[in-house]
Amino acid sequence: MIKNIAKINDAKKAVYTFFNKNVEVKVNLGRNKELTYRGKLTGIYPALFTVSPFEKDFKGKTSYSYSEFLCGTVSLKALG
């Protein structure tokens, strides 16, 4: 399924509001599994964004596409 360009651009704008901020990332891994970690959103690229985790020994995925954010597989929450 091809995503609507306007919605992808809205997702990019929403992610950009978290740029260089500390965030809590929740990733739905399927089968009732969820990964939560904290980090800093350090990279905004045309097709994806990256989060640098605070934990030095983190062994998980740290780059996500905007479609994952749009579909709700990945959610971001600002830490205050």
Secondary structure, DSSP 8 states (H G I E B T S, - for coil): ----HHHHHHHHHHHHTTTTSEEEEEEEEETTEEEEEEEEEEEE-SSEEEEEES-TT--S--EEEHHHHHHTSEEEEE--
